[in-house]
Amino acid sequence: MSYTIRPSADMEIKKAPTIALAGPTGSGKTESSLRIARGYVGPQGKFCVIDTEEKRALYKKARYQPWDWMDFQPPFSPENYRKAIEAAKGY
């Protein structure tokens, strides 16, 4: 088997990474998510927060602007999550 080493600058990425954050209330999941998103898209890049916690993400809006926000309410079914993600992808 042979391996090829290439400069990373020459490589294209066709999809965003999938990242899951888990932890108890107050452990920093929202803050960490916003920091990761801002770092991934850059200082003026576009991202959307799908907020499931009664507008908690909006308390951090000044720190990570610009970003878009979606109020996601129960029922928190897999199908509704899929619909919310699809809506965010198309905005």
C-alpha positions in Angstrom: 0.0 0.0 0.0 1.3 3.5 -0.8 0.3 6.8 0.7 0.2 10.2 -0.9 1.0 13.4 1.1 -0.3 16.6 -0.3 -0.4 20.2 0.9 -3.6 20.8 2.8 -4.1 24.1 0.9 -4.6 22.1 -2.3 -7.4 20.0 -0.8 -11.1 21.0 -1.1 -13.7 20.2 1.6 -17.2 19.5 0.3 -19.1 19.4 3.5 -19.0 20.9 7.0 -17.8 18.8 9.9 -20.4 17.2 12.2 -19.7 18.0 15.9 -21.8 17.0 18.9 -21.4 18.7 22.3 -22.9 17.2 25.4 -23.0 18.3 29.0 -25.2 19.3 31.9 -27.0 22.7 32.1 -24.5 25.5 32.5 -21.5 23.5 31.3 -20.8 25.8 28.3 -22.4 24.0 25.3 -23.8 27.1 23.8 -20.7 29.2 24.3 -18.5 26.5 22.9 -20.8 26.0 19.9 -20.7 29.7 19.1 -16.9 29.8 19.4 -16.5 26.8 17.2 -18.9 28.2 14.6 -17.2 31.6 14.5 -13.8 30.0 14.2 -15.0 27.7 11.4 -16.6 30.4 9.2 -14.3 33.3 10.1 -14.8 36.8 11.5 -17.7 37.7 9.1 -18.8 34.3 8.0 -22.5 33.3 8.1 -23.9 30.7 10.5 -27.2 30.0 12.2 -28.0 29.0 15.8 -30.9 26.6 16.2 -31.9 27.6 19.8 -33.8 25.0 21.9 -33.4 26.7 25.2 -35.9 29.7 25.3 -33.6 32.2 23.6 -30.6 31.6 25.7 -28.2 31.9 22.8 -29.4 35.5 22.3 -27.6 36.5 25.5 -24.4 35.9 23.7 -25.3 37.7 20.5 -23.0 40.7 20.8 -19.9 38.5 21.2 -20.2 36.5 18.0 -22.0 38.8 15.5 -22.9 38.4 12.8 -25.1 35.3 13.1 -28.6 34.2 12.5 -31.0 32.7 15.0 -33.9 30.2 14.9 -36.3 29.7 17.8 -36.8 25.9 17.9 -39.7 24.8 20.1 -41.0 21.4 21.2 -41.8 18.7 20.2 -38.0 18.0 19.8 -38.5 15.0 17.5 -35.8 13.8 15.1 -38.1 14.8 12.2 -38.5 18.3 13.6 -34.7 18.6 14.1 -34.2 17.5 10.5 -36.7 20.1 9.3 -34.9 22.8 11.3 -31.5 21.9 10.0 -32.9 21.8 6.4 -34.4 25.3 6.9 -31.1 26.6 8.3 -29.2 25.2 5.4 -31.4 27.0 2.9 -31.4 30.5 4.6 
